[in-house]
Amino acid sequence: MIAPGGGPGPADLSTAEIVDYQPLEGDGKVRLKLKDGSVIEVRLEIMNVLRAGHDPNTGLPMYVVQSATLIRLVESPKEMRKPPLRQGGGRDAKSLPGFG
């Protein structure tokens, strides 16, 4: 299937097969310092890798990666912070949820 731009169209996932994988390097996390002074950490969580046939133009295998992007606020300037709308039920107000 050829898409309007001339490249291959969407892969047919009805016959796709899950391919096992292992990371070669890195932990998938990137820290970004934003213009407002905040620091966020972004991690790509891979759920599945699927082989979805071959590209008709090149014959190379095509892969689809199912993933989720996780974002964690690492730090922010005090002037960017606002008080919470309501106080939490017994939880430490300074603790930040994250993904370690």
ChimeraX attribute file (.defattr): number of C-alpha atoms within 10 A of each C-alpha:
attribute: neighborCount
match mode: 1-to-1
recipient: residues
	/A:1	12
	/A:2	12
	/A:3	9
	/A:4	8
	/A:5	7
	/A:6	8
	/A:7	12
	/A:8	15
	/A:9	13
	/A:10	10
	/A:11	17
	/A:12	10
	/A:13	12
	/A:14	7
	/A:15	10
	/A:16	16
	/A:17	15
	/A:18	13
	/A:19	10
	/A:20	8
	/A:21	9
	/A:22	5
	/A:23	7
	/A:24	6
	/A:25	6
	/A:26	7
	/A:27	10
	/A:28	11
	/A:29	13
	/A:30	12
	/A:31	14
	/A:32	14
	/A:33	13
	/A:34	10
	/A:35	7
	/A:36	9
	/A:37	13
	/A:38	15
	/A:39	17
	/A:40	17
	/A:41	17
	/A:42	17
	/A:43	17
	/A:44	14
	/A:45	14
	/A:46	13
	/A:47	9
	/A:48	14
	/A:49	17
	/A:50	17
	/A:51	17
	/A:52	19
	/A:53	17
	/A:54	14
	/A:55	17
	/A:56	14
	/A:57	9
	/A:58	7
	/A:59	9
	/A:60	10
	/A:61	11
	/A:62	15
	/A:63	18
	/A:64	15
	/A:65	12
	/A:66	11
	/A:67	12
	/A:68	11
	/A:69	9
	/A:70	13
	/A:71	16
	/A:72	16
	/A:73	15
	/A:74	15
	/A:75	13
	/A:76	15
	/A:77	10
	/A:78	9
	/A:79	6
	/A:80	9
	/A:81	8
	/A:82	7
	/A:83	6
	/A:84	8
	/A:85	6
	/A:86	6
	/A:87	9
	/A:88	9
	/A:89	7
	/A:90	6
	/A:91	8
	/A:92	8
	/A:93	10
	/A:94	6
	/A:95	7
	/A:96	11
	/A:97	9
	/A:98	11
	/A:99	10
	/A:100	4
